[in-house]
Amino acid sequence: MKLSRRSLLATTAAVAASTVPAAQAEAAPQGHGRTVRTGFERLAADGYALLDGQRVGVVTNPTGVTRDVRHIVDVMHADRRVDLVAVFGPGHGFRGTAQAGGSEGRTEDPATGLPVYDTYLVSGQALADVFTESGVDTVVFDIQDVGARFYTYIWTLYDCMEAAALAGKRFVVLDRPNPVTGRQALGPVLHKEFATFVGRQPIAQAHGMTVAELARLFNGEFLSRPVPLETVTTTGWRRTDHYDATGLPWVPPSPNMPTWDTALVYSGTCLFEGTNLSEGRGTTRPFELLGAEGIDARWAEAANALDLPGVRFREAYFAPTFSKFAGTTVGGVQLHVHDRDAFDPVRTGIALLVTAKRVWSGFAWRSDDWIDKLTGSARVRTMIDAGAGTDEVVAAWQEELAAFRRVRRHYLLYQ
């Protein structure tokens, strides 16, 4: 028998929804003595009071789940306390059916019958018009981020905030932990002339923030017209926590982010998208496996000789099933992170670029200089081409990184 839209009340155990910091979390029998509860859990536990009287639209993807892996759209749709009228799908789509560089388009969700609007690569007034067409009063954002500037969901957040301001809508961010900790920001800061969908605004390559903190930063520093913004924080999460300390299920935010281990290296090794080497797409270890035809053990030897903290490199051979070198066996390295707290993904990514160029004569940047969009300027590419070493390249961005860290401090919500 088909259940009606309002025939089931969703129940979710959580503490009351508010924007108190995680330091006030209750004790629970978990590995670190704390239960991590997401923004959605806390919103639901408070009876969705924050959404009372509002026609609601949700920006989300497959990561928007409860701890028992029910999707929040299914939960809210079945709850008479929420007037959920629309869903907005980002890159890869609301239900996650699209590969990299794709989306699901304008559809009707078969599970709920709700209209699903496509937000991928839509921004400004065009996206504001989508919000107006949908009839929502409040836009809710709930997507798991991975902590890297070029992971585009945070720019979906930015674009949706900007559009909601233009359309006169409220904006609510339901927070989730940064899976690779929020201890510090790392890497170069985007230069505005290099802004694209993999970096709209000048933040660090590994920003060390949650999406709610980023939303506060965007509203306070970058949006020309701030949006009426409310955030529902997580409780129980601390800035030093990796994802496996949260007790939350990992749902791949995109097809090539299968585990949180992938996220650990991604903010550094995604730079290989800007080269002619494979970044491991089409393997079971994307962004952990890197390589190309003609590379042999010398690359792993050169990388290990740097004695980078927290990581070792194994000579590896693999045959991607799609993307670069599809169906061809290539040689390269696999990253093995043995001390994740000492590991610096951005420095490691630069070291791997430097050593790859030195040991493999076939090394080349992508012809469109995509590396400049990923790093946020032409500096990394030109310095490596000029023969600079890892320390020299990393030293070049320290002043701008320090400035970003000073601004970032004002928007942090967790200890």
N, C-alpha and C positions, 0 to 999 in steps of 0.2 A: 504494500500500500504506500502511495506517495504521501509524504508528510507535507502539511501546509507550511507556508513561510514562517508562521508564528507558533508552530505546534510544539516546539522544544525549547526549554530554557537552558541556556548554557551555564555550566557551573565550573568555576576555576578557583582553586584554593590559592589565596595570595593575601598580602597585607594591603591596607587601605591605600588607594591611589592618591598621590600628591607629588610634589616636586622636592621632597626632602632628599638629602644626599644618602649615598649607600652606607655611609658610616653608621647610620641608625638602624641597620638591618638586625632582625631578630636572630637568635642563635638557633641552629638546627643540626641534626646529626649528619653532617657532610664532612668530607675530607679535611677542609680547613675550618670546620665548625660553623659555617654560614650557609644559608640557602640563598642562592641567587634567584631573584624573581624579576622577570622582565617588566617593562612598562605596561605591556598588555595585561599581564596577570594582575597587576595592581589596579589598572583601569577597570577590569571586570569585577574584581573583588569589591570595588566601591560602587558597584551597580551601574557603571557607565555614567555616573553623575556628571562628568565633564562633557558628555555628549547629549545631555538631556534637552529635549526640545529642538534638536538640530537634525537636519537632513544631512547624512554623513556619506562621504566618499572616502575610500581607502586606497592609498598608494602602497602596493605590496607585491610580493612575489612568493615563491615556495618557502622562503625562510620565515615568513610570518606565521609561525606555529606556536602552539602551547607546548608545555613540557611533555604532554602525552601525544604530541605531533598531530593534533587537529589544527587545521588552518583557521586563522582568526576570522577570515571572511565567513567560513562555514559556521563558526561559533556565533558570531554577531548576527548573521542572517537569521539564525534560528532563535534569537532572543528578542522577545517583545519589547525589551527596554531600549533597543537601538533601532533607529530608523535609518537602516543602511540602504542607500539607493544607487550606489555606483562603485565600481572598482576601476583603478587606473593602473595599467600595466607598464613597467619599465622595460629596458632592454632584456631580452630573453623571454619576456612575457610574464603575465600574472601567474600562470600555472607552470611556467618554465619550459615550454615546448620548443623554443627557438635557440639556435646555436649562436656563437659569437657574431656580433654585427647584425643581429636580427631581432624581431619582435613578433607578437601575435596578431597585430592589427586590431581593428575594431570588431569585437565579437560579443556574443551573449554567453555568459558562463553556463555550461550545461548543468552544473551541480546546483546552482542557486537561481538561475534565470536572470541574474543581475547583468546590466549592461557593463561591458569592459571597454574602457577607452584606452587607446594607445598613446603613451606619453613619450615614447622613445624618439629622441632627436626633435621633439617639439618643445618650444620654449617661448618666452615673452608673451605677446598679445595672443598669438595662436593658441598657446596652452591656456591662457586665461579664458579664451572663448570656449575651450573644451570644458573647463570647470563651470562656466556659465550655462552651457548647454546641458550639462549633467543635472543641474538643479540643486547642487549641494550647498549647504551653508558652511560646513566644516570639512576640511581636508585632513585626513589622518595619515601619517607616514609610519610604516613599520617594515623595515628591511634590514637584514643583517649586513653590516659592512665588514671589510677585512683590513682596514687601517691604511690603505695606500691612496695617494692623491689621484692616481690614474684609474682607480676602480670606479666606474661611472655612476654607481648608485648614489654617491654623495652629490653628484652634479644633477642627478634627477631630483634629489632633495632641494638643491639650490634653485633649479628651474621651477619646481613646483611652488616653492615659497615665493619666488618673484611673481609667478603667475597668480597665485592666490591673493597677493597684495593688489595686483592690478584688477582682479575680479571682485575684490571686497569680501574675501572669504577668511574665516578663522583657519588657523593651522595648528595641528597637534602632532607632536612627535612622540612616539612610544619608543623608549630607548632599549637598546640591547648592548651587551658588553663588546668592547673592542677585543677581538679574539687573540690578538698578539700583544696584549697589555696596553696600558695608556701611560707607561712610565715616562716616555720622553718623545719629542719630535726629532726626526732624523732626516738628513739629506738636503738637497737643494730646494730652494723656494722658487715657485713659478714666477717668471717675469711676465708681466701682463701682455706684452706683445706676442707671446707664445700661447695665449689662451685658446683652448679648444674644449671639446666635450670630455677629454681626459684631464682637464684642469682649467676650470673657469676663473679661479681667483688665486692670489699668491699665498698658498699654504705649503708646508713642507711635504716632501715626497712620502715620508711616513709620518703622518700627522699626530699619532698618539692620542686621538680623541674618540669619543663615541658620537653617534649621529646627533644626539640631543645637544651635545657640546658644540658640534659643528654648526647646528642650526642656530644656536645662540651667537656663535662667531659670525656666521653669515649675516644674521639680522643686525648685529651691532657694528660690523665693519664694512660690509660689501653691498648690501641691498640699498638701492637708491630710495626705495619706499619700503620701510620695514613692515612686515606682516604681523597681525595680531597672533602672537606665538605663545603656546603653552607646551611644556614638556612634562612627560611622566617618566621619572627616572627608574632605573633598576634599583633594587636593594640587594645587599649582600656582596656586591662586586667591588673589589678594590683595584687600584690602578696597576698593581703588580701581578694580578691574576691572569694567567693564561686560560684559554678556553676550556681545557680539560678540568680546571678547578671549579667550573660553574655548575656542573651537573646538568647542563642544558643539552638537548640533542643538537647535533650538527647537521644541518641541511645544506647541501651545496648551494651557495648563492648564485652560481653560474656553472655551466657544464664543465669548465676547466678549473674549478675550485673544489675538488672532491673532498678534501679533508682540511681540518684547520692547520695541519702541518704545511699544506700548500700555502696558506695565508702567511705562515711564519716566514717564508722565503720570498714571497711574491713581490714585496715592495722593492726588492733588489733585482731579482732575476727576470722580472717582466721587462726590464730594459733590453733583453735580447729580442723582443718584438721589433726593436729598431735596427736589427742587424740581419744578415743573411744566414745566421745560425737558427736552428730549431730551438724554441723555448719549451719543448716537450709537449706541445699540443698534439693530440693524437696518440698519447701514451697514457698509462695508468698513473704516471707521476709528472703531470705538467708542472713546469717551473722548478722542479727538482732535477729533472734531466735536461741537459743542454748539449747540443752537438751539431755536427755537419759532416758531410763526406770529406775524407782526407785528414780528419783530426785523429790523433792517436794518444798514447799515454803521456806525451810530453805536456799536455795541458794540465792534467791532474797533478803531475809532478811540479809544474811551475806554480800552480795555485797553492798546493800544500807547502811549498817552500816559503810562502809568505807568513805561515803560521798565524793565520787569522783566528781571532778568538771564537771559540764555540762551534767550529765547523771543520770538517775534513772533506776531502774530495776523492771520489772513487772513479777510476777509469771505467767508462761505461759505453755500451753499444746498444742501440735500439733502432727500431723501424717504426716511425710514426704511421698511424693508419689514415691520417688526414693532415691537412695543413702542410707546412714546409717538409720536403723530403718524404712525402707520403709514399709508403711501400718500399722505401729504400733504407738499407741498414747504414746508420751513421755512427761515428765515434764522438765521444765527448766526456762529460763528467756527470756524476750524480752527487748532489750535496747531501751530506749527512750531518745534521745539527746535533751535537752531543751536549752542549750547554746553551740552552735557549736564552738564559738571562745574560750571558756574555756575548751572544751572537748579535752582530750588527748587519742586518740584511742589506742596507744601502751600500755600506762600505764593501761588503762582500760582492755585491753586484758590480761595482766599479772595478774591483780587483779582478773579477772574472773577465770583464771586457778588456782590461789592460793586458792580461796574460793571454787571452785568446788572440788578440791582434799580434802579439809578439811571437807566438809559437805556430800560428797557422797563416800561411801566406795568402790563403783565399778569403781572409776576413774582409767584410765590407759592411758599411752602413746601408740601410734601405735608401733607395734613390730619392724618396720623398723627405729624407731627414726626419723620419718619425721619432728618432731618438731625441731630437730637440723638443718635441711635444711632450715626451715622457719625462724628460729631466727638467723641463721648464725653461730651457735656454739653449743656446748653441755652445755653451761653455764646455760641457763634458765632452762632446764630440771633438771640438777643436783642440782641446788640451790633450786628449788621448792621441789624436792625429799628430800632434806636435811632439809626442814622445813622453808626455808627463806620466809619472808613476801614480800609484793609488794615493799615497799620502798627499801629494801635491794637488791632485784633483779634489780630494775631500777637504783639504784646507781652504780651497777657493770659495766654498760656500758658507764658511763658519759665521761670518759677520751677519749675513742675511738670515741664517738660521737662528742666531741668537736674538735678532730683532723679532722674528716670528714667535719664538718661545716666550718673549716678554708679553706680546699681545695675547697669545694663547692662554696664559695663566688666568686672565680675567674671566674666562668662559668655562672653566673646568667645574664639574659638579661633584667629583668623587675624590676621595683621599687615596 
